[in-house]
């Protein structure tokens, strides 16, 4: 403490220092030590004074424990029925992921009477306090970090001598799981020590001084030495340290007076305004399994409700309805408290999607279901939807999100993740984000660059400094609270915010909500900049490839549900009694798909336990979904009758779930009664046949009748084979042959695929469209478009080249592939090739390669007689350490951009590294294809389960498999099965059918063997069949039953970026079509079936019946004409159109139409 010797005259002015002037760095360090728990002198600094009385005596604290066996997680009711044993401070508990229930009995010391009493618990793990009746009271977080939450308020005014009992559920994992380091794989044998077990009386003066001092010291550190306010803060902090005397409340009061003097200085009217929002980001799955997330939500949210009770102005925002549902199902008493806080506006539901999902890899329909499930949950349980799309931590943002937000009844978007970019700084903070179709969304990215703010002065200063649009907008969001592993805000954060509410030197702060912030921006901001297209994340590019099996199941599950839902909806429209719509099953399936699409799960960046759970969910979807589909098809095809397959003569029913006619070479299993086939597979287990004119969205019958045509073809036993596919005329569901007069001429209407070899032992395969040459190692060295005589590969260049890249990120192993991986790679040159099948319908080559000493690859390269597509069915046995396998094709095509498929459209990305923004996109995401085109020609690279691509110059690559070691040390080790294809096409991509071919490659025809007698009518009469006429750029993607009515919902989109007018037809009359959003809120009627005919009004006549019959006849013909024309609709570029279609059910109206 300063000592001053002043005369009376001197006392009238400033005193004279009798010590050296303050040296900034030394003073700052001294003041920092004053509130450090680990600094020199911490036994007598401010931290030592936070409790004025404390005991861990067993006389006052008794504990008993029940350790749950087999890593089970049990309910409160189960736990309290168990036999507890005595435990004590210092005992160890484990292993990782185990659960231990404690019964706590506290006898408050008499000397604590009248005081607030805290219970203190630290076992370096997570825990939850329960009252004796089973109400979750508060979460506990162990350790010594900023996310620690050790204290629980037993009573605000003790009587002294009373007994308080409660339970603690201890989870043997930390906030970030059970790994070593942040992202290390979990250690299955971690044990946790109960190292603090106390009851204590807080010194409230010391706590108040701590919060004051944190603000003052923060300003001294971070305002900058050149600022006046920083100097004043340093001086005030130093005075406080000098005035402090351990154990003296009078000294604490003097310190508080000094702090109060500094903190009383107010702000100016023009200061930046920060809207502070409490938040608790809980990863639905990451470094812990889904079951632990359920408990994390209870721990975190009970803590927040406790804070709401203590701080009435505190507001907490919370997303992810999946977590709400888990709490509702598992913690009903806590759920009731949440509903109460939602009602008073402190607990603020936001986000609107089922989970905070990845937005790049899910299909368009999956994104729609995220919004549909999320918004319906909020509407059902809280009586209102959210208007803010909250996605702070996902790894890049699809360019269709602005349109989807609008269609989900949302106006605003929040994130901050692009602040992690490792190449370019994103140029905007508050801006209009404009999507593919031109829809704009008011977007804000927190300039504090975190969603886990700790409420420090530095974060407020950073919010102003990093705000890149403060020329236009003077507000920003501060999203504070411990997150990722949950927890949320602690009391100290709220206390600090209160002190910084209106403090000279800092931005103004107010407790707020997201909607209040965005509404203020709308109200006060004259203009903002804009950003068009995707928000590409310049980090975590490896997530498009990591955990290949999860991504494979994601694609297959999305498409299985698409097919199943479509068939069920159409069958329900036919007859809802005979074919009930299993909505509850679909809701469950979609919830499982959506859970796994959480941004740290589908990305491949979670621990192995999470993927064990994912495989279980995917297996359920796959097995149950396929069984449901099979049962429905059997019912529709009348195959569930025991006598249905007695007939000797068999036929095929081909079910096409796409909205266009298809022609394919299909594989048919060898069954009894099958006639001699045109071609058999290489191993004789199946046969091939060509099927043509397979009608959209329905069943087409194909008779199996043999005819000797291709005399060189051999059967499985060497016998000559007859042509079946080539003379199989299609029969539609109404029993009419599509062109019976051409049945015989079809016998020779395809040119067989041929296989030869040249002098260099290269294998040449050609059909009517293409000639392909593969070298003896399995590389594609020549590809010719026969009709154009165009060479697609330059001399000296190749396709189907496998490359291994060294893949060692700087830190985020599962997440990142870094730009320098392109500098270090090797080509897998050696390999073998042999001919498996030589036509006439299908040729196939077997390529085998040794990738490394521990990994091998086999693939079947397939060309059929009637398609431009060349398929590569590939299997890989993979055992690598931080290696990345890609396959590449070099095309003789000049293109500055590649078209990558995204949800409901395409994204154009560069093939060059001109700028840092171009270079940063060295790895990109696509769904079913990426297309490289120039004027007049292009080639698409398709896939059935991959999402990572890259392009440079004329080379297009598909990313196949990675091998990161954290947080899953076994990631992608094992067997992989995948398919990719090349699809050369005449014309630029914009004039091509690549989008349809992407669907064809991913959505196979469904085949069923039926009695030939069923061909005249496969599906029941009036089974609805929709088709689109007049616009090949319009895709009918989804058909489902409406959520709240018996109408059908159709989801269409424009795929290429152009306007279109088209007609929507259905074989069953449509009574009404209403345009709606993806939540199925109706907006406008776009089509109605004619109910009156002009000129057919009743006139006065003696023969009223005659006039009525005439009017009815005119009306009937008018309806027939209207039905034949279909519904005329218009669609804009990349527009997502959702239609609610009410089918005619009145038999008297529709029976003859």
BAKE-946420 format. One record per residue (C-alpha): x, y, z. Coordinates in steps of 0.05 Angstrom, whole numbers, padded with zeros to 5 digits, always signed. Layout:
REM residues N
XYZ/...
This chain:
REM residues 1153
+00000+00000+00000/+00025+00070-00017/+00048+00112+00042/+00041+00187+00035/+00074+00242+00077/+00036+00305+00058/+00034+00376+00086/-00033+00410+00094/-00017+00453+00033/+00000+00392-00008/-00064+00357+00012/-00103+00409-00027/-00073+00381-00092/-00049+00314-00118/-00004+00275-00073/+00068+00263-00089/+00085+00190-00105/+00136+00161-00058/+00144+00100-00103/+00165+00092-00176/+00114+00104-00231/+00073+00043-00252/+00107-00001-00303/+00052-00028-00346/+00073-00100-00358/+00094-00111-00286/+00030-00080-00260/-00014-00121-00306/+00022-00186-00285/+00015-00167-00211/-00059-00154-00219/-00069-00218-00258/-00037-00258-00201/-00086-00224-00153/-00143-00266-00183/-00105-00328-00202/-00115-00394-00167/-00047-00419-00187/-00002-00359-00181/+00050-00344-00128/+00014-00320-00066/-00052-00351-00084/-00062-00370-00011/-00070-00297+00008/-00097-00265-00056/-00170-00250-00071/-00184-00322-00092/-00167-00345-00022/-00222-00301+00007/-00282-00326-00034/-00307-00369+00024/-00305-00346+00095/-00322-00414+00125/-00313-00484+00095/-00314-00556+00119/-00309-00625+00090/-00317-00660+00157/-00354-00726+00154/-00392-00699+00214/-00426-00651+00165/-00422-00686+00098/-00439-00760+00089/-00441-00796+00023/-00461-00865-00001/-00452-00891-00072/-00483-00942-00119/-00439-00959-00179/-00482-00980-00239/-00455-01043-00272/-00441-01055-00345/-00435-00981-00364/-00511-00975-00360/-00547-00909-00353/-00607-00918-00307/-00664-00874-00287/-00672-00837-00221/-00727-00884-00199/-00684-00945-00213/-00624-00915-00178/-00657-00899-00112/-00681-00970-00105/-00609-00997-00104/-00565-01013-00045/-00515-00957-00032/-00448-00965+00004/-00409-00913+00043/-00359-00871+00004/-00311-00815+00019/-00270-00757-00006/-00210-00780-00047/-00243-00844-00075/-00232-00860-00149/-00290-00879-00196/-00290-00909-00265/-00279-00934-00316/-00297-00886-00372/-00371-00880-00388/-00392-00914-00323/-00445-00882-00278/-00444-00875-00202/-00503-00851-00160/-00489-00816-00094/-00536-00804-00037/-00512-00740-00003/-00532-00719+00068/-00510-00651+00092/-00517-00628+00165/-00508-00553+00164/-00463-00529+00220/-00497-00486+00273/-00447-00431+00261/-00472-00425+00189/-00539-00399+00213/-00565-00339+00173/-00514-00350+00117/-00519-00373+00046/-00489-00443+00042/-00457-00475-00019/-00444-00548-00033/-00379-00558-00071/-00364-00620-00112/-00307-00634-00159/-00292-00703-00187/-00262-00678-00253/-00324-00706-00287/-00395-00686-00304/-00452-00696-00254/-00525-00678-00242/-00557-00660-00175/-00627-00688-00162/-00674-00671-00106/-00705-00727-00066/-00767-00727-00109/-00730-00736-00175/-00726-00664-00201/-00659-00647-00235/-00633-00586-00199/-00566-00568-00230/-00508-00596-00269/-00437-00600-00243/-00375-00595-00285/-00309-00617-00256/-00238-00595-00270/-00206-00528-00264/-00222-00495-00331/-00267-00437-00346/-00325-00485-00357/-00321-00511-00285/-00385-00511-00245/-00370-00538-00175/-00419-00500-00131/-00491-00512-00116/-00531-00466-00070/-00559-00509-00015/-00596-00452+00019/-00595-00376+00015/-00607-00370+00090/-00587-00428+00134/-00622-00443+00200/-00561-00479+00227/-00564-00552+00246/-00614-00573+00192/-00604-00634+00148/-00607-00630+00072/-00608-00692+00028/-00602-00701-00047/-00573-00747-00100/-00516-00737-00149/-00512-00776-00214/-00438-00778-00234/-00418-00793-00305/-00347-00817-00315/-00330-00771-00371/-00307-00699-00376/-00340-00642-00412/-00304-00666-00475/-00311-00741-00466/-00258-00789-00443/-00201-00777-00491/-00130-00752-00481/-00126-00681-00506/-00185-00648-00540/-00195-00697-00598/-00157-00759-00576/-00195-00825-00581/-00230-00843-00516/-00189-00879-00463/-00235-00936-00440/-00201-00940-00372/-00201-00869-00345/-00217-00861-00272/-00241-00799-00236/-00222-00775-00167/-00270-00742-00119/-00222-00687-00098/-00268-00634-00070/-00328-00647-00025/-00345-00586+00018/-00399-00543+00046/-00380-00470+00050/-00404-00400+00064/-00387-00351+00008/-00358-00283+00024/-00404-00243-00020/-00361-00181-00016/-00302-00220-00044/-00345-00249-00100/-00370-00179-00119/-00299-00153-00119/-00277-00212-00163/-00328-00195-00216/-00311-00120-00212/-00237-00134-00216/-00244-00181-00276/-00275-00125-00315/-00225-00072-00294/-00165-00116-00306/-00194-00139-00373/-00200-00067-00396/-00130-00051-00372/-00103-00109-00413/-00143-00104-00476/-00162-00032-00489/-00091-00017-00510/-00037+00021-00473/-00048+00083-00514/-00119+00093-00490/-00138+00136-00432/-00188+00087-00405/-00138+00030-00404/-00091+00072-00363/-00146+00089-00314/-00165+00016-00309/-00094-00005-00294/-00089+00049-00241/-00155+00028-00209/-00135-00046-00209/-00069-00030-00177/-00103+00012-00123/-00149-00046-00108/-00091-00094-00098/-00058-00043-00052/-00122-00034-00012/-00135-00108-00004/-00120-00141+00064/-00133-00217+00070/-00188-00231+00120/-00212-00159+00125/-00283-00143+00103/-00268-00069+00114/-00212-00074+00063/-00259-00109+00015/-00308-00051+00022/-00253-00001+00007/-00234-00042-00054/-00306-00043-00077/-00309+00033-00070/-00249+00040-00115/-00279-00008-00166/-00346+00027-00162/-00314+00094-00177/-00283+00066-00241/-00345+00027-00262/-00391+00086-00253/-00367+00122-00316/-00422+00115-00369/-00421+00108-00444/-00438+00155-00500/-00502+00151-00540/-00468+00130-00605/-00431+00070-00577/-00437+00002-00610/-00492-00040-00579/-00481-00113-00564/-00540-00160-00555/-00516-00213-00506/-00550-00281-00511/-00539-00339-00464/-00525-00403-00502/-00504-00474-00491/-00480-00510-00553/-00488-00585-00541/-00462-00628-00597/-00515-00681-00608/-00459-00731-00617/-00385-00719-00618/-00334-00741-00566/-00389-00777-00529/-00446-00823-00551/-00518-00801-00562/-00540-00829-00495/-00492-00783-00459/-00519-00724-00498/-00587-00737-00466/-00555-00728-00397/-00514-00668-00420/-00579-00633-00439/-00609-00646-00371/-00546-00623-00335/-00539-00561-00377/-00611-00539-00379/-00626-00550-00305/-00566-00505-00291/-00595-00452-00336/-00663-00454-00304/-00629-00445-00236/-00595-00382-00265/-00662-00357-00291/-00691-00363-00222/-00632-00323-00194/-00628-00271-00250/-00697-00252-00276/-00668-00212-00335/-00626-00271-00359/-00646-00300-00427/-00621-00366-00455/-00627-00388-00527/-00631-00462-00543/-00637-00500-00609/-00644-00573-00631/-00714-00601-00619/-00683-00671-00616/-00652-00653-00550/-00717-00622-00526/-00752-00687-00543/-00700-00727-00505/-00710-00684-00443/-00786-00688-00450/-00783-00764-00453/-00730-00775-00399/-00738-00716-00351/-00813-00698-00347/-00806-00653-00286/-00749-00614-00318/-00789-00610-00382/-00845-00576-00344/-00797-00524-00316/-00771-00511-00386/-00842-00498-00411/-00853-00449-00355/-00790-00410-00373/-00808-00411-00447/-00875-00380-00428/-00842-00322-00392/-00791-00311-00447/-00727-00331-00411/-00717-00399-00445/-00718-00382-00519/-00726-00439-00570/-00690-00424-00634/-00659-00458-00694/-00718-00491-00727/-00683-00554-00750/-00685-00622-00715/-00611-00617-00700/-00556-00569-00720/-00540-00609-00782/-00488-00608-00835/-00518-00569-00892/-00475-00593-00950/-00483-00669-00952/-00556-00682-00934/-00603-00686-00993/-00652-00630-01007/-00709-00670-00979/-00669-00686-00916/-00659-00611-00905/-00734-00601-00915/-00748-00654-00862/-00699-00621-00813/-00741-00557-00817/-00808-00593-00819/-00792-00635-00757/-00761-00577-00720/-00814-00524-00733/-00871-00572-00721/-00841-00592-00654/-00836-00520-00632/-00906-00504-00656/-00936-00565-00622/-00901-00557-00554/-00891-00482-00548/-00946-00454-00592/-00899-00416-00638/-00845-00427-00689/-00777-00394-00690/-00758-00344-00743/-00683-00351-00733/-00642-00406-00765/-00587-00419-00714/-00527-00457-00739/-00463-00431-00705/-00417-00491-00714/-00432-00526-00780/-00378-00533-00833/-00402-00490-00891/-00470-00471-00916/-00509-00494-00977/-00530-00439-01026/-00602-00464-01023/-00609-00447-00949/-00637-00377-00960/-00694-00406-01001/-00705-00463-00952/-00707-00414-00893/-00761-00373-00927/-00799-00436-00943/-00793-00457-00870/-00825-00392-00846/-00758-00363-00822/-00727-00295-00836/-00658-00294-00804/-00594-00334-00803/-00539-00337-00751/-00471-00369-00752/-00398-00353-00737/-00361-00413-00765/-00332-00378-00825/-00288-00340-00776/-00247-00404-00774/-00228-00397-00848/-00154-00412-00855/-00143-00377-00922/-00188-00317-00930/-00225-00274-00880/-00299-00271-00896/-00313-00198-00913/-00381-00189-00880/-00413-00191-00811/-00484-00167-00821/-00506-00176-00893/-00558-00202-00941/-00543-00273-00961/-00571-00287-01030/-00584-00360-01048/-00582-00397-01114/-00652-00375-01133/-00643-00303-01112/-00678-00309-01044/-00644-00265-00992/-00637-00276-00917/-00613-00226-00865/-00550-00258-00838/-00505-00243-00780/-00439-00274-00760/-00419-00258-00689/-00357-00213-00694/-00332-00240-00628/-00319-00302-00671/-00344-00351-00619/-00409-00381-00594/-00375-00396-00527/-00360-00326-00504/-00339-00317-00431/-00364-00245-00424/-00297-00211-00419/-00280-00139-00440/-00235-00168-00494/-00295-00202-00527/-00334-00136-00528/-00274-00101-00558/-00266-00156-00609/-00339-00151-00627/-00329-00079-00648/-00260-00088-00679/-00281-00148-00722/-00348-00120-00743/-00338-00113-00818/-00403-00077-00831/-00402-00025-00776/-00406+00029-00830/-00478+00006-00840/-00498-00028-00775/-00481-00009-00703/-00504-00074-00669/-00478-00144-00661/-00491-00209-00623/-00449-00237-00566/-00466-00310-00556/-00439-00330-00489/-00435-00393-00447/-00394-00457-00444/-00409-00502-00502/-00394-00559-00549/-00398-00606-00490/-00454-00566-00459/-00455-00530-00393/-00477-00461-00415/-00467-00395-00378/-00446-00392-00306/-00464-00338-00256/-00399-00300-00264/-00414-00287-00338/-00480-00255-00321/-00448-00215-00266/-00395-00188-00313/-00447-00171-00366/-00486-00131-00315/-00424-00091-00298/-00409-00078-00372/-00480-00057-00390/-00463+00016-00397/-00389+00026-00382/-00344+00079-00412/-00291+00047-00457/-00333-00012-00479/-00392-00024-00524/-00460-00022-00492/-00489-00090-00473/-00560-00113-00463/-00591-00180-00448/-00630-00197-00511/-00657-00250-00557/-00639-00265-00630/-00705-00238-00656/-00697-00173-00618/-00628-00164-00649/-00650-00178-00720/-00711-00134-00713/-00667-00077-00690/-00622-00086-00750/-00682-00085-00796/-00709-00023-00761/-00645+00018-00755/-00602-00002-00815/-00610+00034-00881/-00571-00013-00926/-00526-00074-00924/-00478-00110-00970/-00494-00178-00999/-00462-00245-01013/-00487-00290-01069/-00482-00365-01068/-00452-00416-01021/-00417-00397-00957/-00357-00442-00969/-00319-00460-00906/-00244-00456-00917/-00228-00510-00866/-00252-00581-00849/-00252-00602-00922/-00237-00674-00904/-00307-00684-00876/-00335-00698-00945/-00298-00764-00944/-00285-00786-00872/-00325-00845-00846/-00345-00872-00913/-00395-00923-00887/-00436-00870-00852/-00439-00830-00916/-00458-00891-00956/-00515-00907-00910/-00536-00834-00910/-00546-00834-00985/-00580-00902-00987/-00626-00885-00929/-00648-00820-00960/-00664-00855-01025/-00697-00914-00992/-00743-00868-00954/-00756-00829-01018/-00780-00892-01054/-00818-00920-00995/-00854-00855-00979/-00872-00843-01051/-00902-00913-01060/-00939-00909-00993/-00967-00840-01009/-00992-00861-01078/-01022-00925-01051/-01056-00885-00995/-01085-00838-01047/-01112-00899-01083/-01145-00929-01022/-01127-00905-00952/-01165-00962-00919/-01129-01017-00957/-01062-00981-00957/-01056-00940-00892/-01000-00890-00891/-00948-00907-00837/-00934-00835-00816/-00907-00854-00747/-00856-00900-00780/-00834-00846-00828/-00827-00795-00773/-00783-00844-00734/-00741-00860-00796/-00731-00787-00814/-00713-00769-00743/-00659-00822-00743/-00632-00797-00810/-00634-00726-00785/-00598-00742-00720/-00541-00774-00757/-00537-00713-00802/-00514-00673-00742/-00453-00634-00764/-00402-00673-00723/-00432-00741-00740/-00445-00744-00815/-00380-00706-00823/-00342-00766-00795/-00311-00727-00738/-00342-00764-00678/-00315-00821-00636/-00324-00894-00656/-00380-00905-00605/-00423-00855-00642/-00416-00893-00707/-00434-00958-00673/-00500-00924-00655/-00507-00897-00725/-00499-00965-00757/-00554-00992-00711/-00601-00937-00733/-00584-00944-00806/-00592-01019-00802/-00662-01010-00773/-00680-00961-00829/-00652-01008-00881/-00682-01072-00856/-00750-01047-00834/-00756-00998-00892/-00741-01051-00944/-00789-01099-00911/-00843-01047-00913/-00828-01033-00986/-00829-01107-01003/-00895-01118-00965/-00927-01059-01000/-00904-01082-01069/-00929-01152-01055/-00996-01123-01036/-01000-01077-01096/-00978-01133-01144/-01023-01184-01110/-00964-01228-01094/-00984-01240-01022/-01032-01294-01045/-01003-01363-01034/-01026-01385-01104/-01000-01323-01139/-00935-01356-01165/-00961-01425-01182/-00961-01410-01257/-00903-01436-01297/-00897-01376-01342/-00864-01318-01308/-00857-01244-01323/-00823-01184-01292/-00855-01124-01259/-00808-01064-01261/-00823-01008-01212/-00795-00941-01232/-00796-00890-01176/-00768-00835-01220/-00811-00787-01259/-00785-00803-01328/-00784-00863-01375/-00723-00908-01369/-00685-00959-01411/-00633-01002-01377/-00597-01068-01378/-00618-01102-01314/-00594-01162-01276/-00645-01218-01265/-00635-01274-01214/-00637-01344-01242/-00703-01374-01218/-00740-01437-01237/-00780-01428-01300/-00737-01372-01328/-00728-01381-01404/-00661-01380-01439/-00632-01310-01432/-00594-01265-01479/-00533-01262-01433/-00512-01292-01367/-00465-01262-01316/-00392-01282-01313/-00403-01329-01255/-00470-01356-01278/-00511-01332-01218/-00555-01284-01257/-00575-01262-01326/-00580-01195-01362/-00637-01167-01402/-00652-01101-01436/-00716-01068-01414/-00743-01007-01450/-00797-00956-01441/-00804-00967-01366/-00858-00918-01347/-00848-00865-01293/-00874-00871-01222/-00907-00938-01230/-00901-01011-01251/-00886-01035-01321/-00894-01107-01341/-00842-01144-01383/-00858-01214-01409/-00802-01266-01407/-00805-01298-01475/-00743-01328-01507/-00722-01320-01579/-00656-01341-01611/-00625-01277-01635/-00552-01267-01615/-00526-01334-01636/-00456-01323-01608/-00484-01314-01538/-00475-01373-01491/-00518-01395-01433/-00491-01414-01365/-00477-01485-01389/-00449-01464-01456/-00516-01469-01493/-00537-01417-01543/-00578-01362-01512/-00641-01331-01537/-00655-01257-01535/-00704-01239-01481/-00689-01167-01464/-00687-01147-01536/-00757-01171-01552/-00789-01156-01485/-00844-01106-01501/-00866-01066-01441/-00936-01069-01415/-00961-01012-01372/-01007-01018-01311/-01070-01013-01354/-01049-01075-01393/-01034-01042-01460/-00969-01056-01496/-00933-00990-01508/-00920-01009-01580/-00941-01080-01596/-00929-01071-01670/-00855-01062-01657/-00845-01124-01616/-00809-01164-01669/-00769-01105-01697/-00741-01093-01627/-00704-01159-01632/-00646-01127-01668/-00653-01054-01648/-00591-01051-01605/-00519-01057-01625/-00483-01108-01582/-00426-01085-01538/-00360-01115-01562/-00293-01130-01528/-00227-01137-01564/-00153-01130-01549/-00098-01094-01588/-00026-01111-01600/-00005-01079-01534/-00054-01122-01495/-00098-01061-01483/-00172-01079-01477/-00220-01043-01523/-00294-01041-01506/-00345-01007-01550/-00420-00998-01558/-00460-00955-01606/-00439-00892-01569/-00369-00900-01542/-00303-00936-01553/-00262-00945-01490/-00190-00969-01485/-00161-00993-01419/-00088-01009-01411/-00063-01072-01377/-00060-01036-01309/-00132-01013-01311/-00122-00941-01333/-00169-00909-01383/-00122-00887-01439/-00172-00872-01494/-00246-00855-01499/-00279-00837-01564/-00349-00812-01578/-00365-00854-01639/-00420-00810-01667/-00377-00747-01665/-00310-00783-01673/-00286-00741-01615/-00227-00761-01573/-00241-00746-01500/-00172-00759-01472/-00109-00724-01497/-00050-00767-01517/-00007-00781-01457/-00063-00768-01407/-00107-00820-01372/-00169-00832-01332/-00185-00880-01276/-00118-00863-01244/-00114-00877-01169/-00070-00831-01127/-00050-00836-01054/-00039-00770-01019/-00003-00760-00953/-00058-00732-00908/-00030-00703-00844/-00071-00642-00823/-00044-00589-00775/-00090-00611-00719/-00162-00631-00737/-00147-00701-00761/-00217-00727-00781/-00239-00658-00804/-00183-00629-00847/-00147-00643-00910/-00097-00588-00920/-00077-00551-00983/-00007-00580-00980/-00032-00652-00988/-00034-00637-01063/+00042-00630-01062/+00057-00701-01038/+00026-00761-01071/+00042-00823-01111/+00005-00856-01168/-00018-00928-01161/+00011-00952-01227/+00015-01027-01224/-00047-01069-01234/-00079-01123-01275/-00139-01128-01320/-00180-01186-01346/-00243-01193-01387/-00302-01219-01347/-00361-01209-01395/-00362-01196-01470/-00434-01178-01486/-00478-01175-01523/-00515-01133-01470/-00459-01120-01420/-00384-01122-01421/-00343-01121-01358/-00270-01119-01341/-00238-01137-01274/-00184-01090-01251/-00141-01108-01191/-00090-01063-01158/-00044-01066-01098/-00050-00998-01067/+00003-01009-01013/+00030-01066-00971/-00034-01064-00930/-00089-01042-00979/-00117-01072-01043/-00170-01053-01094/-00214-01092-01142/-00263-01062-01190/-00310-01084-01245/-00311-01035-01304/-00378-01041-01340/-00404-01017-01407/-00474-01038-01431/-00499-01039-01502/-00549-00983-01495/-00518-00930-01449/-00465-00875-01452/-00449-00888-01380/-00388-00929-01358/-00393-00957-01287/-00337-00973-01240/-00360-01020-01185/-00304-01017-01135/-00284-01054-01071/-00225-01034-01028/-00192-01069-00969/-00163-01009-00933/-00113-01005-00876/-00074-00940-00877/-00049-00886-00831/-00065-00815-00854/-00068-00831-00928/-00121-00805-00976/-00143-00845-01038/-00172-00809-01098/-00188-00829-01169/-00179-00779-01225/-00197-00769-01298/-00162-00720-01346/-00209-00698-01402/-00195-00661-01467/-00244-00607-01445/-00232-00533-01434/-00271-00510-01373/-00259-00454-01323/-00313-00482-01277/-00342-00549-01258/-00416-00558-01242/-00423-00593-01175/-00492-00619-01154/-00519-00590-01090/-00589-00593-01061/-00639-00574-01114/-00587-00546-01162/-00514-00538-01178/-00455-00497-01154/-00402-00473-01203/-00332-00476-01175/-00266-00458-01210/-00216-00505-01241/-00159-00456-01229/-00121-00424-01171/-00124-00352-01196/-00140-00321-01129/-00136-00343-01057/-00211-00352-01058/-00204-00400-01117/-00146-00437-01086/-00183-00446-01020/-00234-00490-01056/-00182-00543-01072/-00231-00595-01043/-00305-00587-01056/-00371-00621-01042/-00420-00650-01090/-00478-00699-01086/-00489-00748-01143/-00444-00716-01196/-00395-00664-01217/-00394-00644-01290/-00338-00614-01333/-00365-00583-01396/-00346-00537-01453/-00388-00514-01512/-00416-00575-01546/-00391-00629-01499/-00381-00651-01428/-00366-00709-01382/-00398-00721-01314/-00366-00760-01258/-00422-00794-01218/-00421-00831-01152/-00468-00870-01107/-00440-00854-01038/-00385-00801-01041/-00386-00725-01029/-00314-00701-01039/-00289-00677-01107/-00232-00633-01133/-00215-00604-01200/-00156-00569-01230/-00145-00553-01303/-00175-00610-01343/-00171-00661-01287/-00231-00681-01245/-00221-00723-01182/-00267-00762-01136/-00245-00770-01064/-00253-00842-01041/-00224-00859-00973/-00185-00825-00917/-00151-00854-00856/-00149-00804-00798/-00133-00828-00728/-00171-00779-00684/-00221-00778-00653/-00234-00849-00681/-00169-00888-00685/-00202-00941-00728/-00235-00893-00777/-00248-00926-00845/-00203-00985-00832/-00235-01046-00866/-00274-01063-00928/-00306-01011-00973/-00356-01020-01029/-00370-00961-01075/-00391-00943-01145/-00374-00886-01191/-00385-00875-01264/-00367-00829-01322/-00421-00802-01367/-00398-00768-01432/-00453-00727-01463/-00462-00685-01525/-00477-00613-01509/-00458-00570-01450/-00481-00590-01381/-00537-00539-01385/-00567-00576-01444/-00553-00646-01418/-00592-00699-01380/-00537-00707-01327/-00584-00692-01269/-00630-00749-01291/-00571-00795-01301/-00547-00780-01231/-00615-00804-01206/-00613-00865-01252/-00546-00885-01224/-00569-00878-01152/-00641-00903-01157/-00645-00972-01189/-00708-01001-01218/-00744-01047-01169/-00755-01115-01199/-00806-01168-01180/-00821-01235-01213/-00896-01241-01226/-00941-01290-01261/-00947-01273-01335/-01023-01271-01327/-01015-01209-01283/-00984-01167-01338/-01049-01135-01362/-01056-01102-01294/-00998-01100-01245/-01017-01044-01197/-01090-01032-01181/-01131-00990-01229/-01127-00915-01214/-01060-00921-01179/-01038-00848-01185/-00981-00835-01234/-00953-00765-01241/-00910-00740-01298/-00881-00674-01321/-00889-00651-01392/-00852-00596-01427/-00792-00583-01381/-00735-00632-01376/-00701-00585-01326/-00756-00595-01275/-00747-00654-01228/-00803-00686-01187/-00763-00706-01126/-00812-00724-01071/-00882-00749-01062/-00909-00756-00992/-00975-00752-00954/-00991-00684-00925/-00977-00676-00851/-01048-00655-00831/-01093-00679-00887/-01102-00734-00938/-01074-00693-00995/-01010-00711-01030/-00949-00666-01026/-00904-00662-01087/-00836-00628-01083/-00805-00607-01149/-00746-00564-01167/-00713-00531-01227/-00645-00563-01233/-00603-00523-01282/-00617-00449-01268/-00669-00431-01320/-00742-00412-01324/-00793-00463-01346/-00866-00473-01359/-00891-00544-01353/-00953-00586-01345/-00963-00633-01287/-01004-00693-01307/-01035-00749-01267/-01075-00808-01293/-01123-00797-01235/-01159-00729-01237/-01133-00676-01191/-01187-00636-01155/-01142-00580-01131/-01069-00560-01128/-01045-00511-01076/-00976-00481-01073/-00948-00486-01003/-00882-00480-00965/-00842-00538-00938/-00881-00534-00873/-00943-00545-00917/-00974-00477-00901/-01017-00462-00961/-01006-00398-01001/-01044-00399-01067/-01088-00445-01108/-01055-00458-01175/-01104-00508-01204/-01176-00530-01192/-01219-00581-01228/-01275-00548-01268/-01340-00547-01229/-01382-00505-01276/-01384-00499-01352/-01398-00433-01385/-01463-00434-01423/-01490-00493-01385/-01529-00453-01334/-01600-00478-01322/-01653-00439-01362/-01728-00439-01353/-01759-00498-01389/-01811-00550-01380/-01758-00603-01390/-01713-00587-01331/-01685-00658-01329/-01663-00653-01401/-01625-00589-01389/-01593-00617-01326/-01569-00678-01365/-01541-00634-01419/-01505-00591-01369/-01477-00652-01336/-01454-00678-01403/-01419-00612-01419/-01387-00610-01351/-01363-00682-01359/-01329-00665-01425/-01299-00601-01397/-01268-00641-01341/-01242-00692-01389/-01209-00637-01430/-01180-00603-01369/-01153-00669-01342/-01120-00684-01409/-01085-00616-01408/-01059-00624-01337/-01040-00566-01293/-00999-00511-01325/-00945-00486-01278/-00886-00439-01281/-00821-00446-01243/-00761-00400-01234/-00688-00417-01236/-00668-00464-01179/-00737-00456-01148/-00761-00508-01099/-00836-00517-01110/-00880-00554-01060/-00950-00570-01083/-01007-00599-01042/-01050-00640-01089/-01121-00660-01071/-01142-00719-01112/-01213-00729-01137/-01248-00779-01092/-01321-00768-01113/-01335-00828-01157/-01392-00795-01194/-01345-00740-01216/-01282-00779-01230/-01301-00849-01251/-01304-00834-01326/-01251-00781-01330/
